[in-house]
Amino acid sequence: MGFLLVQRGTGRSGFATLLVILVLGFLTPSSGCGYHVAGNATHLPPTVSTLAVPVFATHVQTFHTEMSFTQAVIRELNTRTRYHILNKEDAGADATLRGTILGQTVALLTFDAVSGETSSYLVTITAKVVLTDHAGSVLYENPALSYHEQYQSTADLSSFIQEGSPAVTRISRDFARAVVSDMLESF
């Protein structure tokens, strides 16, 4: 919004002029302010009202990472948009979001100097997503998404194995927020 310098008038006519200028300043839309309504897709055409999100494909041997990512994206779309979301491939959907888990690694992050045992690990997951309309045209694509999460190890092997899943769940939530934001709020 720009500023306007007005010479102060005398009497009622000066006050009326100032009032008109202020009212017009508030009613006139300003360009480039960056304001937009949340949930309005700028990447997606207005004809899209139904999105299919089938279970992500996976290139890793880790248990259910693709399910965690798919569920997180569906949850985020349901929460932040007004689109009707289908959790399977559907020929009737206006667009389909397909994801692929490309890699998942677990790396030693820290260790206990006294015991010599590992105390935390870093989980890294890479993925790609492609949103296409029903005719096959690409509406949105990100071929290189990479997310990390730290988790603590324990002496109990069953607890160690179970902690990997919450780390993946936390990564999937961050992934879903980023993908949906990128699809909906590009500037």
ROVOSE-504131 format. One record per atom (N, C-alpha, C): residue number from 1; y, z, x; atom name. Coordinates in pm, whole numbers. Example, Ala and Ser with C-alpha at 12.3 -4.5 7.8 and 13.67 -1.06 7.14 Angstrom:
ROVOSE-504131
+-----+--------+--------+--------+------+
:   n :     py :     pz :     px : atom :
+-----+--------+--------+--------+------+
:   1 :   -569 :    780 :   1319 :    N :
:   1 :   -450 :    780 :   1230 :   CA :
:   1 :   -330 :    780 :   1320 :    C :
:   2 :   -225 :    708 :   1285 :    N :
:   2 :   -106 :    714 :   1367 :   CA :
:   2 :      3 :    787 :   1290 :    C :
+-----+--------+--------+--------+------+
This chain:
ROVOSE-504131
+-----+--------+--------+--------+------+
:   n :     py :     pz :     px : atom :
+-----+--------+--------+--------+------+
:   1 :   -116 :      0 :     85 :    N :
:   1 :      0 :      0 :      0 :   CA :
:   1 :    123 :      0 :     90 :    C :
:   2 :    218 :    -89 :     62 :    N :
:   2 :    336 :   -101 :    144 :   CA :
:   2 :    447 :     -6 :    100 :    C :
:   3 :    550 :      4 :    183 :    N :
:   3 :    664 :     89 :    153 :   CA :
:   3 :    782 :      1 :    120 :    C :
:   4 :    867 :     47 :     31 :    N :
:   4 :    984 :    -27 :    -10 :   CA :
:   4 :   1106 :     63 :      4 :    C :
:   5 :   1206 :     15 :     74 :    N :
:   5 :   1328 :     93 :     93 :   CA :
:   5 :   1427 :     51 :    -13 :    C :
:   6 :   1474 :    146 :    -89 :    N :
:   6 :   1569 :    118 :   -197 :   CA :
:   6 :   1694 :    200 :   -172 :    C :
:   7 :   1807 :    133 :   -184 :    N :
:   7 :   1933 :    205 :   -169 :   CA :
:   7 :   1952 :    292 :   -293 :    C :
:   8 :   1989 :    413 :   -271 :    N :
:   8 :   2006 :    507 :   -381 :   CA :
:   8 :   2126 :    467 :   -465 :    C :
:   9 :   2103 :    447 :   -594 :    N :
:   9 :   2210 :    408 :   -686 :   CA :
:   9 :   2277 :    530 :   -743 :    C :
:  10 :   2382 :    507 :   -814 :    N :
:  10 :   2452 :    617 :   -876 :   CA :
:  10 :   2427 :    615 :  -1025 :    C :
:  11 :   2414 :    730 :  -1082 :    N :
:  11 :   2401 :    740 :  -1226 :   CA :
:  11 :   2263 :    699 :  -1276 :    C :
:  12 :   2262 :    665 :  -1407 :    N :
:  12 :   2137 :    633 :  -1475 :   CA :
:  12 :   2075 :    502 :  -1428 :    C :
:  13 :   2157 :    402 :  -1396 :    N :
:  13 :   2104 :    272 :  -1357 :   CA :
:  13 :   2028 :    281 :  -1224 :    C :
:  14 :   2076 :    363 :  -1134 :    N :
:  14 :   2005 :    383 :  -1006 :   CA :
:  14 :   1872 :    453 :  -1026 :    C :
:  15 :   1868 :    554 :  -1113 :    N :
:  15 :   1744 :    625 :  -1144 :   CA :
:  15 :   1645 :    532 :  -1214 :    C :
:  16 :   1693 :    452 :  -1308 :    N :
:  16 :   1607 :    359 :  -1381 :   CA :
:  16 :   1550 :    254 :  -1286 :    C :
:  17 :   1629 :    205 :  -1195 :    N :
:  17 :   1581 :    106 :  -1099 :   CA :
:  17 :   1472 :    166 :  -1010 :    C :
:  18 :   1496 :    287 :   -963 :    N :
:  18 :   1397 :    354 :   -880 :   CA :
:  18 :   1267 :    379 :   -956 :    C :
:  19 :   1278 :    420 :  -1081 :    N :
:  19 :   1161 :    444 :  -1164 :   CA :
:  19 :   1081 :    316 :  -1186 :    C :
:  20 :   1148 :    205 :  -1214 :    N :
:  20 :   1081 :     75 :  -1233 :   CA :
:  20 :   1009 :     34 :  -1105 :    C :
:  21 :   1072 :     51 :   -992 :    N :
:  21 :   1011 :     13 :   -864 :   CA :
:  21 :    887 :     98 :   -836 :    C :
:  22 :    897 :    229 :   -863 :    N :
:  22 :    781 :    315 :   -841 :   CA :
:  22 :    666 :    279 :   -934 :    C :
:  23 :    693 :    254 :  -1059 :    N :
:  23 :    589 :    218 :  -1154 :   CA :
:  23 :    524 :     86 :  -1115 :    C :
:  24 :    605 :    -13 :  -1079 :    N :
:  24 :    551 :   -142 :  -1036 :   CA :
:  24 :    470 :   -128 :   -909 :    C :
:  25 :    511 :    -40 :   -820 :    N :
:  25 :    436 :    -17 :   -695 :   CA :
:  25 :    297 :     38 :   -721 :    C :
:  26 :    284 :    123 :   -821 :    N :
:  26 :    154 :    180 :   -853 :   CA :
:  26 :     67 :     84 :   -934 :    C :
:  27 :    129 :     -2 :  -1014 :    N :
:  27 :     53 :    -95 :  -1098 :   CA :
:  27 :     11 :   -221 :  -1024 :    C :
:  28 :     85 :   -257 :   -920 :    N :
:  28 :     53 :   -378 :   -845 :   CA :
:  28 :    -63 :   -350 :   -751 :    C :
:  29 :   -172 :   -429 :   -762 :    N :
:  29 :   -286 :   -404 :   -672 :   CA :
:  29 :   -249 :   -438 :   -528 :    C :
:  30 :   -294 :   -357 :   -439 :    N :
:  30 :   -270 :   -384 :   -298 :   CA :
:  30 :   -395 :   -446 :   -238 :    C :
:  31 :   -379 :   -538 :   -149 :    N :
:  31 :   -494 :   -603 :    -88 :   CA :
:  31 :   -530 :   -534 :     42 :    C :
:  32 :   -658 :   -535 :     75 :    N :
:  32 :   -704 :   -483 :    202 :   CA :
:  32 :   -714 :   -332 :    209 :    C :
:  33 :   -719 :   -264 :     96 :    N :
:  33 :   -724 :   -119 :    100 :   CA :
:  33 :   -865 :    -67 :    125 :    C :
:  34 :   -968 :   -149 :    107 :    N :
:  34 :  -1104 :   -107 :    134 :   CA :
:  34 :  -1171 :    -35 :     20 :    C :
:  35 :  -1106 :    -25 :    -94 :    N :
:  35 :  -1165 :     44 :   -208 :   CA :
:  35 :  -1263 :    -48 :   -279 :    C :
:  36 :  -1377 :      8 :   -316 :    N :
:  36 :  -1474 :    -66 :   -396 :   CA :
:  36 :  -1557 :     33 :   -477 :    C :
:  37 :  -1616 :    -16 :   -582 :    N :
:  37 :  -1697 :     70 :   -668 :   CA :
:  37 :  -1835 :     81 :   -607 :    C :
:  38 :  -1885 :    203 :   -590 :    N :
:  38 :  -2018 :    224 :   -533 :   CA :
:  38 :  -2122 :    162 :   -624 :    C :
:  39 :  -2223 :    100 :   -562 :    N :
:  39 :  -2332 :     41 :   -639 :   CA :
:  39 :  -2310 :   -104 :   -674 :    C :
:  40 :  -2194 :   -160 :   -645 :    N :
:  40 :  -2173 :   -302 :   -669 :   CA :
:  40 :  -2218 :   -378 :   -545 :    C :
:  41 :  -2314 :   -464 :   -562 :    N :
:  41 :  -2368 :   -536 :   -449 :   CA :
:  41 :  -2277 :   -652 :   -412 :    C :
:  42 :  -2240 :   -658 :   -286 :    N :
:  42 :  -2159 :   -768 :   -240 :   CA :
:  42 :  -2246 :   -878 :   -181 :    C :
:  43 :  -2366 :   -844 :   -134 :    N :
:  43 :  -2458 :   -943 :    -84 :   CA :
:  43 :  -2534 :  -1013 :   -197 :    C :
:  44 :  -2549 :   -945 :   -307 :    N :
:  44 :  -2634 :   -993 :   -413 :   CA :
:  44 :  -2554 :  -1064 :   -520 :    C :
:  45 :  -2605 :  -1177 :   -569 :    N :
:  45 :  -2534 :  -1247 :   -676 :   CA :
:  45 :  -2537 :  -1165 :   -805 :    C :
:  46 :  -2441 :  -1188 :   -892 :    N :
:  46 :  -2436 :  -1110 :  -1016 :   CA :
:  46 :  -2553 :  -1136 :  -1110 :    C :
:  47 :  -2628 :  -1241 :  -1087 :    N :
:  47 :  -2744 :  -1272 :  -1172 :   CA :
:  47 :  -2864 :  -1183 :  -1142 :    C :
:  48 :  -2859 :  -1108 :  -1031 :    N :
:  48 :  -2970 :  -1021 :   -995 :   CA :
:  48 :  -2959 :   -890 :  -1072 :    C :
:  49 :  -3060 :   -861 :  -1154 :    N :
:  49 :  -3063 :   -733 :  -1225 :   CA :
:  49 :  -3197 :   -663 :  -1206 :    C :
:  50 :  -3299 :   -737 :  -1160 :    N :
:  50 :  -3432 :   -680 :  -1138 :   CA :
:  50 :  -3474 :   -706 :   -993 :    C :
:  51 :  -3514 :   -601 :   -924 :    N :
:  51 :  -3561 :   -612 :   -786 :   CA :
:  51 :  -3706 :   -567 :   -779 :    C :
:  52 :  -3790 :   -649 :   -718 :    N :
:  52 :  -3928 :   -610 :   -690 :   CA :
:  52 :  -3934 :   -558 :   -546 :    C :
:  53 :  -4004 :   -447 :   -528 :    N :
:  53 :  -4022 :   -390 :   -394 :   CA :
:  53 :  -4171 :   -362 :   -377 :    C :
:  54 :  -4246 :   -464 :   -331 :    N :
:  54 :  -4390 :   -440 :   -309 :   CA :
:  54 :  -4411 :   -351 :   -188 :    C :
:  55 :  -4530 :   -293 :   -177 :    N :
:  55 :  -4563 :   -206 :    -64 :   CA :
:  55 :  -4539 :   -284 :     65 :    C :
:  56 :  -4470 :   -220 :    159 :    N :
:  56 :  -4439 :   -283 :    287 :   CA :
:  56 :  -4568 :   -322 :    358 :    C :
:  57 :  -4561 :   -432 :    430 :    N :
:  57 :  -4672 :   -472 :    517 :   CA :
:  57 :  -4664 :   -385 :    643 :    C :
:  58 :  -4772 :   -380 :    718 :    N :
:  58 :  -4770 :   -299 :    840 :   CA :
:  58 :  -4848 :   -367 :    951 :    C :
:  59 :  -4799 :   -348 :   1071 :    N :
:  59 :  -4866 :   -397 :   1192 :   CA :
:  59 :  -4912 :   -280 :   1277 :    C :
:  60 :  -4917 :   -160 :   1219 :    N :
:  60 :  -4956 :    -41 :   1294 :   CA :
:  60 :  -5079 :     21 :   1230 :    C :
:  61 :  -5148 :    105 :   1306 :    N :
:  61 :  -5269 :    170 :   1258 :   CA :
:  61 :  -5244 :    311 :   1205 :    C :
:  62 :  -5117 :    350 :   1196 :    N :
:  62 :  -5083 :    485 :   1151 :   CA :
:  62 :  -5100 :    495 :   1000 :    C :
:  63 :  -5146 :    610 :    956 :    N :
:  63 :  -5180 :    634 :    816 :   CA :
:  63 :  -5058 :    645 :    726 :    C :
:  64 :  -5040 :    558 :    632 :    N :
:  64 :  -4943 :    560 :    523 :   CA :
:  64 :  -4796 :    552 :    561 :    C :
:  65 :  -4763 :    505 :    678 :    N :
:  65 :  -4621 :    488 :    712 :   CA :
:  65 :  -4557 :    388 :    616 :    C :
:  66 :  -4625 :    280 :    586 :    N :
:  66 :  -4571 :    177 :    496 :   CA :
:  66 :  -4547 :    232 :    356 :    C :
:  67 :  -4631 :    324 :    311 :    N :
:  67 :  -4612 :    384 :    178 :   CA :
:  67 :  -4488 :    473 :    176 :    C :
:  68 :  -4469 :    550 :    281 :    N :
:  68 :  -4353 :    638 :    290 :   CA :
:  68 :  -4224 :    556 :    289 :    C :
:  69 :  -4221 :    447 :    363 :    N :
:  69 :  -4102 :    362 :    369 :   CA :
:  69 :  -4076 :    293 :    236 :    C :
:  70 :  -4181 :    241 :    173 :    N :
:  70 :  -4166 :    174 :     43 :   CA :
:  70 :  -4112 :    271 :    -61 :    C :
:  71 :  -4172 :    389 :    -69 :    N :
:  71 :  -4129 :    489 :   -168 :   CA :
:  71 :  -3985 :    533 :   -144 :    C :
:  72 :  -3945 :    548 :    -18 :    N :
:  72 :  -3808 :    589 :     13 :   CA :
:  72 :  -3707 :    483 :    -30 :    C :
:  73 :  -3739 :    357 :     -7 :    N :
:  73 :  -3648 :    248 :    -46 :   CA :
:  73 :  -3637 :    241 :   -198 :    C :
:  74 :  -3749 :    252 :   -268 :    N :
:  74 :  -3746 :    250 :   -415 :   CA :
:  74 :  -3664 :    366 :   -468 :    C :
:  75 :  -3684 :    485 :   -413 :    N :
:  75 :  -3608 :    603 :   -455 :   CA :
:  75 :  -3459 :    583 :   -432 :    C :
:  76 :  -3422 :    528 :   -316 :    N :
:  76 :  -3281 :    506 :   -284 :   CA :
:  76 :  -3219 :    401 :   -377 :    C :
:  77 :  -3291 :    295 :   -405 :    N :
:  77 :  -3241 :    193 :   -497 :   CA :
:  77 :  -3225 :    249 :   -638 :    C :
:  78 :  -3321 :    329 :   -682 :    N :
:  78 :  -3311 :    391 :   -815 :   CA :
:  78 :  -3194 :    488 :   -823 :    C :
:  79 :  -3167 :    557 :   -715 :    N :
:  79 :  -3060 :    657 :   -712 :   CA :
:  79 :  -2922 :    594 :   -704 :    C :
:  80 :  -2908 :    489 :   -624 :    N :
:  80 :  -2776 :    436 :   -593 :   CA :
:  80 :  -2737 :    309 :   -664 :    C :
:  81 :  -2828 :    246 :   -736 :    N :
:  81 :  -2794 :    119 :   -801 :   CA :
:  81 :  -2831 :    123 :   -948 :    C :
:  82 :  -2788 :     22 :  -1018 :    N :
:  82 :  -2823 :     10 :  -1159 :   CA :
:  82 :  -2930 :    -98 :  -1180 :    C :
:  83 :  -2989 :   -147 :  -1072 :    N :
:  83 :  -3093 :   -248 :  -1084 :   CA :
:  83 :  -3221 :   -187 :  -1141 :    C :
:  84 :  -3295 :   -269 :  -1213 :    N :
:  84 :  -3428 :   -228 :  -1258 :   CA :
:  84 :  -3523 :   -256 :  -1142 :    C :
:  85 :  -3592 :   -154 :  -1092 :    N :
:  85 :  -3675 :   -165 :   -972 :   CA :
:  85 :  -3822 :   -169 :  -1013 :    C :
:  86 :  -3892 :   -269 :   -963 :    N :
:  86 :  -4036 :   -281 :   -984 :   CA :
:  86 :  -4104 :   -250 :   -852 :    C :
:  87 :  -4210 :   -171 :   -854 :    N :
:  87 :  -4274 :   -133 :   -728 :   CA :
:  87 :  -4392 :   -222 :   -694 :    C :
:  88 :  -4388 :   -345 :   -740 :    N :
:  88 :  -4493 :   -441 :   -706 :   CA :
:  88 :  -4434 :   -581 :   -707 :    C :
:  89 :  -4509 :   -674 :   -656 :    N :
:  89 :  -4471 :   -814 :   -658 :   CA :
:  89 :  -4467 :   -859 :   -804 :    C :
:  90 :  -4359 :   -924 :   -845 :    N :
:  90 :  -4348 :   -968 :   -983 :   CA :
:  90 :  -4274 :  -1101 :   -987 :    C :
:  91 :  -4338 :  -1201 :  -1045 :    N :
:  91 :  -4278 :  -1333 :  -1053 :   CA :
:  91 :  -4153 :  -1333 :  -1141 :    C :
:  92 :  -4141 :  -1233 :  -1230 :    N :
:  92 :  -4025 :  -1226 :  -1318 :   CA :
:  92 :  -3905 :  -1157 :  -1258 :    C :
:  93 :  -3917 :  -1101 :  -1140 :    N :
:  93 :  -3805 :  -1031 :  -1076 :   CA :
:  93 :  -3701 :  -1132 :  -1028 :    C :
:  94 :  -3574 :  -1092 :  -1036 :    N :
:  94 :  -3466 :  -1179 :   -988 :   CA :
:  94 :  -3465 :  -1189 :   -836 :    C :
:  95 :  -3510 :  -1084 :   -768 :    N :
:  95 :  -3516 :  -1083 :   -622 :   CA :
:  95 :  -3627 :   -989 :   -577 :    C :
:  96 :  -3677 :  -1013 :   -456 :    N :
:  96 :  -3785 :   -931 :   -400 :   CA :
:  96 :  -3747 :   -885 :   -260 :    C :
:  97 :  -3760 :   -755 :   -238 :    N :
:  97 :  -3734 :   -696 :   -106 :   CA :
:  97 :  -3868 :   -670 :    -40 :    C :
:  98 :  -3894 :   -741 :     69 :    N :
:  98 :  -4019 :   -722 :    144 :   CA :
:  98 :  -3986 :   -658 :    278 :    C :
:  99 :  -4067 :   -561 :    314 :    N :
:  99 :  -4049 :   -493 :    442 :   CA :
:  99 :  -4177 :   -498 :    522 :    C :
: 100 :  -4164 :   -487 :    652 :    N :
: 100 :  -4278 :   -484 :    742 :   CA :
: 100 :  -4254 :   -378 :    848 :    C :
: 101 :  -4352 :   -288 :    864 :    N :
: 101 :  -4348 :   -191 :    973 :   CA :
: 101 :  -4400 :   -265 :   1096 :    C :
: 102 :  -4314 :   -283 :   1195 :    N :
: 102 :  -4349 :   -361 :   1314 :   CA :
: 102 :  -4413 :   -277 :   1423 :    C :
: 103 :  -4371 :   -152 :   1435 :    N :
: 103 :  -4425 :    -67 :   1540 :   CA :
: 103 :  -4398 :     79 :   1513 :    C :
: 104 :  -4485 :    162 :   1567 :    N :
: 104 :  -4467 :    307 :   1557 :   CA :
: 104 :  -4522 :    369 :   1684 :    C :
: 105 :  -4435 :    442 :   1753 :    N :
: 105 :  -4478 :    507 :   1877 :   CA :
: 105 :  -4447 :    656 :   1871 :    C :
: 106 :  -4527 :    732 :   1942 :    N :
: 106 :  -4505 :    874 :   1959 :   CA :
: 106 :  -4496 :    898 :   2110 :    C :
: 107 :  -4383 :    952 :   2155 :    N :
: 107 :  -4362 :    973 :   2298 :   CA :
: 107 :  -4329 :   1119 :   2326 :    C :
: 108 :  -4375 :   1168 :   2439 :    N :
: 108 :  -4343 :   1303 :   2486 :   CA :
: 108 :  -4193 :   1314 :   2503 :    C :
: 109 :  -4135 :   1419 :   2447 :    N :
: 109 :  -3991 :   1438 :   2459 :   CA :
: 109 :  -3960 :   1557 :   2550 :    C :
: 110 :  -4020 :   1673 :   2521 :    N :
: 110 :  -3999 :   1791 :   2604 :   CA :
: 110 :  -4131 :   1863 :   2625 :    C :
: 111 :  -4134 :   1946 :   2727 :    N :
: 111 :  -4253 :   2027 :   2749 :   CA :
: 111 :  -4211 :   2165 :   2797 :    C :
: 112 :  -4300 :   2261 :   2777 :    N :
: 112 :  -4278 :   2400 :   2817 :   CA :
: 112 :  -4311 :   2412 :   2965 :    C :
: 113 :  -4212 :   2446 :   3046 :    N :
: 113 :  -4231 :   2455 :   3191 :   CA :
: 113 :  -4327 :   2568 :   3229 :    C :
: 114 :  -4333 :   2671 :   3149 :    N :
: 114 :  -4420 :   2785 :   3179 :   CA :
: 114 :  -4566 :   2750 :   3153 :    C :
: 115 :  -4594 :   2699 :   3035 :    N :
: 115 :  -4733 :   2670 :   2999 :   CA :
: 115 :  -4776 :   2530 :   3041 :    C :
: 116 :  -4680 :   2441 :   3064 :    N :
: 116 :  -4712 :   2304 :   3099 :   CA :
: 116 :  -4753 :   2219 :   2979 :    C :
: 117 :  -4743 :   2275 :   2857 :    N :
: 117 :  -4781 :   2202 :   2737 :   CA :
: 117 :  -4661 :   2131 :   2675 :    C :
: 118 :  -4689 :   2026 :   2604 :    N :
: 118 :  -4585 :   1952 :   2535 :   CA :
: 118 :  -4529 :   2036 :   2421 :    C :
: 119 :  -4395 :   2039 :   2410 :    N :
: 119 :  -4335 :   2118 :   2302 :   CA :
: 119 :  -4270 :   2033 :   2194 :    C :
: 120 :  -4234 :   1907 :   2224 :    N :
: 120 :  -4183 :   1819 :   2119 :   CA :
: 120 :  -4209 :   1673 :   2155 :    C :
: 121 :  -4211 :   1593 :   2049 :    N :
: 121 :  -4237 :   1450 :   2060 :   CA :
: 121 :  -4126 :   1374 :   1990 :    C :
: 122 :  -4115 :   1246 :   2023 :    N :
: 122 :  -4020 :   1157 :   1958 :   CA :
: 122 :  -4098 :   1046 :   1891 :    C :
: 123 :  -4083 :   1034 :   1758 :    N :
: 123 :  -4146 :    927 :   1682 :   CA :
: 123 :  -4044 :    815 :   1667 :    C :
: 124 :  -4081 :    694 :   1700 :    N :
: 124 :  -3995 :    577 :   1685 :   CA :
: 124 :  -4067 :    476 :   1596 :    C :
: 125 :  -3997 :    430 :   1493 :    N :
: 125 :  -4054 :    330 :   1403 :   CA :
: 125 :  -3958 :    212 :   1396 :    C :
: 126 :  -4013 :     92 :   1413 :    N :
: 126 :  -3934 :    -30 :   1399 :   CA :
: 126 :  -3985 :   -105 :   1277 :    C :
: 127 :  -3892 :   -171 :   1210 :    N :
: 127 :  -3927 :   -242 :   1087 :   CA :
: 127 :  -3832 :   -359 :   1065 :    C :
: 128 :  -3868 :   -443 :    970 :    N :
: 128 :  -3779 :   -550 :    927 :   CA :
: 128 :  -3784 :   -558 :    775 :    C :
: 129 :  -3676 :   -608 :    716 :    N :
: 129 :  -3670 :   -628 :    572 :   CA :
: 129 :  -3608 :   -764 :    542 :    C :
: 130 :  -3654 :   -824 :    431 :    N :
: 130 :  -3600 :   -952 :    385 :   CA :
: 130 :  -3592 :   -945 :    233 :    C :
: 131 :  -3474 :   -975 :    180 :    N :
: 131 :  -3454 :   -983 :     36 :   CA :
: 131 :  -3436 :  -1129 :     -1 :    C :
: 132 :  -3523 :  -1179 :    -89 :    N :
: 132 :  -3514 :  -1319 :   -131 :   CA :
: 132 :  -3500 :  -1325 :   -282 :    C :
: 133 :  -3434 :  -1430 :   -329 :    N :
: 133 :  -3427 :  -1448 :   -474 :   CA :
: 133 :  -3555 :  -1516 :   -521 :    C :
: 134 :  -3567 :  -1536 :   -653 :    N :
: 134 :  -3691 :  -1591 :   -707 :   CA :
: 134 :  -3718 :  -1734 :   -662 :    C :
: 135 :  -3615 :  -1804 :   -612 :    N :
: 135 :  -3632 :  -1939 :   -560 :   CA :
: 135 :  -3669 :  -1941 :   -412 :    C :
: 136 :  -3668 :  -1823 :   -348 :    N :
: 136 :  -3704 :  -1815 :   -207 :   CA :
: 136 :  -3586 :  -1813 :   -110 :    C :
: 137 :  -3464 :  -1820 :   -161 :    N :
: 137 :  -3346 :  -1816 :    -74 :   CA :
: 137 :  -3325 :  -1673 :    -23 :    C :
: 138 :  -3292 :  -1660 :    104 :    N :
: 138 :  -3270 :  -1529 :    165 :   CA :
: 138 :  -3132 :  -1478 :    124 :    C :
: 139 :  -3129 :  -1361 :     61 :    N :
: 139 :  -3005 :  -1296 :     21 :   CA :
: 139 :  -2960 :  -1193 :    123 :    C :
: 140 :  -3056 :  -1131 :    189 :    N :
: 140 :  -3027 :  -1028 :    289 :   CA :
: 140 :  -3146 :  -1022 :    384 :    C :
: 141 :  -3117 :   -999 :    512 :    N :
: 141 :  -3225 :   -988 :    611 :   CA :
: 141 :  -3179 :   -902 :    727 :    C :
: 142 :  -3268 :   -816 :    772 :    N :
: 142 :  -3245 :   -742 :    895 :   CA :
: 142 :  -3379 :   -736 :    968 :    C :
: 143 :  -3393 :   -815 :   1075 :    N :
: 143 :  -3522 :   -825 :   1144 :   CA :
: 143 :  -3548 :   -717 :   1249 :    C :
: 144 :  -3451 :   -629 :   1274 :    N :
: 144 :  -3467 :   -534 :   1384 :   CA :
: 144 :  -3407 :   -398 :   1350 :    C :
: 145 :  -3479 :   -319 :   1274 :    N :
: 145 :  -3438 :   -183 :   1241 :   CA :
: 145 :  -3521 :    -86 :   1323 :    C :
: 146 :  -3458 :     10 :   1388 :    N :
: 146 :  -3531 :    107 :   1469 :   CA :
: 146 :  -3478 :    247 :   1442 :    C :
: 147 :  -3571 :    338 :   1412 :    N :
: 147 :  -3534 :    476 :   1379 :   CA :
: 147 :  -3619 :    573 :   1458 :    C :
: 148 :  -3559 :    690 :   1491 :    N :
: 148 :  -3625 :    791 :   1573 :   CA :
: 148 :  -3618 :    927 :   1504 :    C :
: 149 :  -3717 :   1010 :   1528 :    N :
: 149 :  -3715 :   1148 :   1478 :   CA :
: 149 :  -3796 :   1235 :   1574 :    C :
: 150 :  -3744 :   1352 :   1603 :    N :
: 150 :  -3813 :   1448 :   1689 :   CA :
: 150 :  -3895 :   1542 :   1602 :    C :
: 151 :  -4011 :   1583 :   1653 :    N :
: 151 :  -4087 :   1689 :   1587 :   CA :
: 151 :  -4152 :   1777 :   1691 :    C :
: 152 :  -4176 :   1901 :   1651 :    N :
: 152 :  -4230 :   2002 :   1741 :   CA :
: 152 :  -4382 :   1999 :   1738 :    C :
: 153 :  -4442 :   2023 :   1854 :    N :
: 153 :  -4587 :   2035 :   1859 :   CA :
: 153 :  -4626 :   2182 :   1852 :    C :
: 154 :  -4751 :   2207 :   1818 :    N :
: 154 :  -4801 :   2344 :   1811 :   CA :
: 154 :  -4935 :   2350 :   1882 :    C :
: 155 :  -4982 :   2468 :   1906 :    N :
: 155 :  -5113 :   2485 :   1969 :   CA :
: 155 :  -5225 :   2453 :   1871 :    C :
: 156 :  -5196 :   2466 :   1741 :    N :
: 156 :  -5296 :   2439 :   1638 :   CA :
: 156 :  -5301 :   2288 :   1612 :    C :
: 157 :  -5413 :   2224 :   1642 :    N :
: 157 :  -5425 :   2080 :   1628 :   CA :
: 157 :  -5402 :   2031 :   1486 :    C :
: 158 :  -5448 :   2104 :   1385 :    N :
: 158 :  -5427 :   2059 :   1247 :   CA :
: 158 :  -5278 :   2061 :   1210 :    C :
: 159 :  -5203 :   2159 :   1257 :    N :
: 159 :  -5059 :   2163 :   1232 :   CA :
: 159 :  -4989 :   2049 :   1304 :    C :
: 160 :  -5034 :   2017 :   1424 :    N :
: 160 :  -4975 :   1909 :   1501 :   CA :
: 160 :  -4990 :   1777 :   1428 :    C :
: 161 :  -5107 :   1749 :   1376 :    N :
: 161 :  -5131 :   1624 :   1305 :   CA :
: 161 :  -5048 :   1621 :   1177 :    C :
: 162 :  -5037 :   1732 :   1107 :    N :
: 162 :  -4962 :   1736 :    983 :   CA :
: 162 :  -4812 :   1722 :   1004 :    C :
: 163 :  -4759 :   1762 :   1118 :    N :
: 163 :  -4615 :   1753 :   1142 :   CA :
: 163 :  -4570 :   1609 :   1158 :    C :
: 164 :  -4658 :   1520 :   1201 :    N :
: 164 :  -4619 :   1380 :   1215 :   CA :
: 164 :  -4574 :   1320 :   1084 :    C :
: 165 :  -4638 :   1356 :    975 :    N :
: 165 :  -4603 :   1302 :    844 :   CA :
: 165 :  -4462 :   1341 :    799 :    C :
: 166 :  -4420 :   1468 :    811 :    N :
: 166 :  -4281 :   1500 :    776 :   CA :
: 166 :  -4179 :   1425 :    864 :    C :
: 167 :  -4212 :   1402 :    989 :    N :
: 167 :  -4122 :   1325 :   1076 :   CA :
: 167 :  -4107 :   1183 :   1021 :    C :
: 168 :  -4217 :   1122 :    981 :    N :
: 168 :  -4213 :    987 :    925 :   CA :
: 168 :  -4137 :    987 :    793 :    C :
: 169 :  -4154 :   1090 :    713 :    N :
: 169 :  -4082 :   1101 :    586 :   CA :
: 169 :  -3932 :   1108 :    611 :    C :
: 170 :  -3890 :   1187 :    709 :    N :
: 170 :  -3747 :   1196 :    741 :   CA :
: 170 :  -3693 :   1062 :    792 :    C :
: 171 :  -3771 :    993 :    874 :    N :
: 171 :  -3729 :    862 :    922 :   CA :
: 171 :  -3717 :    764 :    806 :    C :
: 172 :  -3813 :    768 :    713 :    N :
: 172 :  -3811 :    674 :    601 :   CA :
: 172 :  -3688 :    695 :    513 :    C :
: 173 :  -3644 :    819 :    496 :    N :
: 173 :  -3522 :    844 :    416 :   CA :
: 173 :  -3400 :    785 :    485 :    C :
: 174 :  -3388 :    805 :    618 :    N :
: 174 :  -3276 :    746 :    691 :   CA :
: 174 :  -3279 :    594 :    684 :    C :
: 175 :  -3397 :    539 :    701 :    N :
: 175 :  -3416 :    394 :    692 :   CA :
: 175 :  -3371 :    342 :    556 :    C :
: 176 :  -3417 :    406 :    449 :    N :
: 176 :  -3384 :    362 :    313 :   CA :
: 176 :  -3233 :    368 :    288 :    C :
: 177 :  -3169 :    477 :    329 :    N :
: 177 :  -3024 :    489 :    311 :   CA :
: 177 :  -2951 :    375 :    383 :    C :
: 178 :  -2993 :    347 :    505 :    N :
: 178 :  -2926 :    242 :    583 :   CA :
: 178 :  -2947 :    104 :    523 :    C :
: 179 :  -3068 :     73 :    483 :    N :
: 179 :  -3097 :    -60 :    426 :   CA :
: 179 :  -3021 :    -80 :    296 :    C :
: 180 :  -3025 :     17 :    206 :    N :
: 180 :  -2957 :      2 :     77 :   CA :
: 180 :  -2806 :     -4 :     99 :    C :
: 181 :  -2753 :     77 :    187 :    N :
: 181 :  -2609 :     71 :    216 :   CA :
: 181 :  -2569 :    -65 :    270 :    C :
: 182 :  -2649 :   -117 :    361 :    N :
: 182 :  -2618 :   -247 :    419 :   CA :
: 182 :  -2624 :   -358 :    314 :    C :
: 183 :  -2721 :   -349 :    224 :    N :
: 183 :  -2732 :   -450 :    118 :   CA :
: 183 :  -2614 :   -442 :     21 :    C :
: 184 :  -2567 :   -322 :     -8 :    N :
: 184 :  -2468 :   -303 :   -114 :   CA :
: 184 :  -2324 :   -294 :    -67 :    C :
: 185 :  -2301 :   -250 :     55 :    N :
: 185 :  -2164 :   -217 :     95 :   CA :
: 185 :  -2117 :   -290 :    219 :    C :
: 186 :  -2139 :   -419 :    224 :    N :
: 186 :  -2093 :   -492 :    342 :   CA :
: 186 :  -1944 :   -515 :    331 :    C :
: 187 :  -1876 :   -503 :    445 :    N :
: 187 :  -1733 :   -528 :    450 :   CA :
: 187 :  -1706 :   -646 :    539 :    C :
+-----+--------+--------+--------+------+
